[in-house]
């Protein structure tokens, strides 16, 4: 029996993760309605190029608007009745949240509120909202588990994402909206954001410029390849949380009072920053000149995801080794920029 075609709304569809996820959904037979404001936080050309590749595929259409614009999401949900909503639109970046905090209030707090209101009026079968490993903040117990208390955010970006988790929980509880928050860990790969370390490093190394290495390189990150993150999200779409009727299983972040769950998506393999830089050096065939710098405000020394819950729920476990992911990323970077 043929399945009726399902529709997903992806917010932030021209973004790094949004593009890859929309592409993967389209190739799996979904109809995808993207929404993206094409903001100029970084070079809009990159967003336009990603969006053009999506528009080349049947089954994709896009609304160019901000998620925080009153009525936009409500109209979109009313007209499309999506089966799944994947909310990736946000003002991203730990460092920029120190310079321009108000943009985080608008996109992350008001935008997410508009999304929740649209879902209350036109409930999808499953809502998946992006959170971040940054919500773990000053936690030192590693690996980070979803059931850990996470109340010590160290950047305003992380604080807005923690607020999104709390907001979504209240709507899940009040209106029985099945909701999964996924916390992802240092995502990298082709078509990545130019404000993130991998592109900054690759650009500088290929130009013969020095790179800035914070905390004198004494940092570890749970680097997660973009395809692994997308695969994790695709698997989670089918893992719809239900309001529990009895005790919640040990290690499950399912809310005791709502169809709501938090899930880490990461490689579960923290890599020293210097090893990541070495992988870029190996892929480019060049050595990096390094400016050793002090720690930046709002940053954390290490991240490490416990991904046991993701695997128990979906059977999926991310695992692209950094050397392989970085090689693919550098190959894309050279092709895209002609270097």
C-alpha positions in Angstrom: 0.0 0.0 0.0 1.4 3.4 -1.0 2.0 5.8 1.9 0.4 9.3 1.4 3.2 11.8 0.9 4.1 13.5 4.2 4.8 17.2 4.6 7.5 18.8 6.8 7.9 22.4 7.6 11.6 23.2 8.1 12.4 26.7 9.6 15.8 28.0 8.7 15.8 25.9 5.5 18.6 27.9 3.8 20.8 27.5 6.8 23.7 25.0 7.2 21.7 22.3 9.0 18.3 23.3 7.4 19.6 22.9 3.9 21.1 19.4 4.5 18.0 18.3 6.4 15.6 19.6 3.7 17.7 17.9 1.0 17.6 14.6 2.9 13.8 14.8 3.5 13.2 15.6 -0.2 15.3 12.6 -1.2 13.2 10.4 1.2 10.0 11.4 -0.6 8.8 14.1 1.8 7.3 17.4 0.7 9.2 20.2 2.4 8.1 23.7 3.0 11.0 25.9 4.1 10.9 29.2 5.8 14.0 31.4 5.9 14.6 35.1 6.3 17.9 35.1 4.5 19.3 37.4 7.2 22.8 38.9 6.7 24.5 37.5 9.8 26.8 35.9 7.3 27.2 36.0 3.5 23.7 35.7 2.1 25.2 34.3 -1.2 25.9 31.0 0.7 22.3 30.8 1.8 21.1 31.7 -1.7 23.2 28.9 -3.2 21.9 26.3 -0.7 18.3 27.5 -1.4 18.8 27.3 -5.2 19.8 23.6 -4.8 16.6 22.9 -2.8 14.4 24.8 -5.3 15.8 22.6 -8.1 14.1 19.6 -6.4 10.4 18.8 -6.9 8.5 18.9 -3.6 10.2 22.0 -2.2 8.8 25.4 -1.7 10.0 28.3 0.5 8.5 31.2 2.3 11.0 34.1 2.7 10.2 35.7 6.0 11.2 35.8 9.6 9.7 33.3 12.0 9.0 36.1 14.4 6.8 38.0 11.9 3.2 37.9 13.4 0.9 35.6 11.4 3.5 34.1 9.0 3.8 30.7 10.7 0.1 30.5 11.6 -0.8 31.0 7.9 1.8 28.5 6.8 0.6 25.8 9.3 -3.1 26.5 8.4 -2.4 26.0 4.7 -0.1 23.1 4.8 -1.1 21.1 7.9 2.4 19.7 8.3 3.0 16.2 9.7 6.4 17.2 11.1 7.8 20.6 12.0 11.6 20.9 12.4 12.5 24.2 13.9 16.1 25.2 13.1 15.6 29.0 12.5 17.6 30.9 15.1 20.1 33.5 15.7 23.1 31.3 16.2 26.6 31.8 17.6 27.9 32.1 21.2 30.2 35.0 20.5 27.7 37.2 18.5 25.2 36.9 21.4 27.6 39.1 23.4 27.6 41.8 20.7 23.9 41.7 19.6 21.8 40.1 22.3 18.5 41.6 21.0 18.7 39.7 17.7 18.5 36.5 19.9 15.4 37.7 21.7 13.7 38.3 18.4 14.6 35.2 16.5 15.0 32.6 19.3 12.4 33.7 21.9 9.7 35.5 19.9 10.2 33.3 16.9 9.9 30.1 18.9 6.8 31.5 20.6 5.2 32.2 17.2 6.0 28.6 16.2 4.4 27.2 19.4 1.3 29.3 18.9 1.0 28.1 15.2 1.4 24.5 16.4 -1.2 25.0 19.1 -3.7 26.1 16.5 -2.7 23.5 13.9 -1.1 20.6 15.7 1.5 18.5 13.8 2.1 14.9 14.6 5.6 15.7 15.9 7.5 18.9 16.5 11.3 18.8 16.7 13.1 21.9 17.9 16.8 22.6 17.8 18.6 23.2 21.1 22.3 23.1 21.7 25.1 21.5 23.7 25.8 25.0 25.0 22.8 24.6 27.4 25.0 22.3 29.5 27.1 25.5 30.3 29.3 25.1 33.4 28.5 21.4 33.9 31.7 19.5 34.3 30.3 15.9 34.6 31.1 14.3 31.3 29.7 12.9 29.0 26.7 15.2 29.2 23.4 13.3 29.7 20.0 14.7 28.9 18.8 13.9 32.4 21.6 16.1 33.9 20.5 19.4 35.5 21.4 22.2 33.1 20.9 25.5 34.8 24.3 27.3 34.4 24.3 28.6 30.8 27.4 30.8 30.1 26.2 32.7 27.0 23.0 34.5 26.2 22.7 32.3 23.1 22.6 29.2 25.4 20.2 30.9 27.7 17.7 31.6 24.9 18.0 27.9 23.8 17.3 26.7 27.4 14.3 29.1 27.5 13.1 27.5 24.2 13.2 24.1 26.0 11.1 25.4 28.9 8.7 27.1 26.6 8.2 24.0 24.4 7.7 21.8 27.5 4.9 24.0 28.7 3.1 23.9 25.3 3.6 20.1 25.1 2.0 19.7 28.5 -0.9 22.2 28.0 -1.8 21.3 24.5 -0.6 17.7 24.2 1.9 18.6 21.4 4.5 15.8 20.9 7.8 17.6 21.1 11.4 16.5 20.9 14.2 19.0 21.6 17.5 17.9 20.1 20.8 19.2 21.5 23.5 19.0 18.9 27.2 19.2 19.4 29.7 21.2 17.3 28.4 20.4 13.8 30.7 20.8 10.8 30.8 19.8 7.1 30.2 21.0 3.6 28.1 24.2 3.2 28.9 25.2 6.9 28.6 28.6 8.4 31.6 30.9 7.8 31.6 32.2 11.4 32.4 28.7 12.7 36.0 27.4 13.4 36.3 24.9 10.5 35.8 27.5 7.7 37.8 30.1 9.5 40.6 27.6 9.9 40.4 26.3 6.3 40.3 29.8 4.8 43.2 31.1 6.8 45.4 28.0 6.2 44.7 28.0 2.4 45.4 31.8 2.3 48.6 31.4 4.3 47.2 33.4 7.2 47.6 32.5 10.9 44.6 31.0 12.8 43.4 32.1 16.3 43.6 29.1 18.7 41.6 29.9 21.9 42.6 28.7 25.4 46.0 27.9 23.9 44.4 24.9 22.2 43.4 23.3 25.5 39.9 22.5 24.4 37.9 19.5 23.3 34.8 19.4 21.2 32.4 16.6 20.3 32.7 17.4 16.6 29.7 16.0 14.8 29.6 15.6 11.0 26.6 17.2 9.3 25.3 13.9 7.7 25.3 12.2 11.1 23.3 15.0 12.7 20.7 15.0 9.9 20.5 11.2 10.1 19.8 11.5 13.8 17.0 14.0 13.3 15.5 11.9 10.5 15.4 8.9 12.9 13.9 11.0 15.7 11.0 12.2 13.5 9.6 8.7 13.9 10.3 8.5 17.6 7.2 10.5 18.7 7.1 11.0 22.5 3.9 10.2 24.4 2.8 11.5 27.7 3.8 8.8 30.2 1.2 6.9 32.2 3.7 5.4 34.7 7.3 5.9 35.8 9.7 7.0 33.1 12.5 4.6 32.3 15.9 5.3 33.8 18.1 7.5 31.5 15.1 8.6 29.5 14.5 12.4 29.5 10.8 12.0 28.8 8.8 14.5 30.9 6.7 12.9 33.6 3.8 15.3 32.6 4.1 15.9 28.9 4.8 14.2 25.5 8.2 15.9 25.6 11.8 14.7 25.4 15.3 16.1 25.1 17.8 14.1 23.0 21.6 14.7 22.4 22.9 14.2 18.9 26.7 14.1 18.9 29.6 11.9 17.9 30.2 10.9 21.5 33.9 11.2 21.0 35.5 14.4 22.2 38.4 15.5 20.0 41.2 17.8 21.2 41.1 21.1 19.2 44.7 20.6 18.2 43.8 17.3 16.6 41.0 18.9 14.7 43.4 21.5 13.4 45.9 18.7 12.4 43.1 17.1 10.4 42.5 20.3 8.5 46.3 20.6 7.9 46.4 17.1 6.6 43.4 17.7 4.3 44.8 20.9 2.9 48.4 19.7 2.8 49.6 22.8 4.6 50.7 23.7 8.1 48.9 26.4 10.1 50.6 29.3 11.7 48.9 29.6 15.1 48.1 32.6 17.3 47.7 31.1 20.8 44.9 33.1 22.5 43.2 33.2 25.9 39.7 31.7 26.4 36.9 33.7 25.0 34.0 34.9 27.2 31.0 32.6 27.1 33.0 29.6 25.8 33.4 26.2 27.5 36.5 24.0 27.7 35.0 20.8 26.6 31.8 19.1 25.2 31.0 15.4 25.1 27.6 13.9 24.3 26.1 10.9 25.9 24.2 9.5 22.9 22.8 6.4 24.6 19.3 7.7 24.5 19.3 8.5 20.8 20.5 4.9 20.1 17.9 3.4 22.4 15.1 5.4 20.8 16.2 5.0 17.1 18.9 2.3 16.8 21.1 5.0 15.2 24.6 6.0 16.4 26.6 8.8 14.8 30.2 7.9 14.0 31.9 9.7 11.2 35.6 10.0 12.2 36.9 13.6 12.2 39.7 12.9 9.7 37.1 11.6 7.2 34.6 14.4 7.9 37.2 17.1 7.6 38.6 15.7 4.3 35.0 15.9 2.8 34.6 19.4 4.2 37.9 20.7 2.8 37.1 19.0 -0.6 33.8 21.0 -0.7 35.5 24.2 0.5 38.1 24.1 -2.2 35.6 23.3 -4.9 33.1 26.0 -3.8 35.7 28.8 -3.4 37.9 27.6 -6.3 41.1 27.3 -4.2 
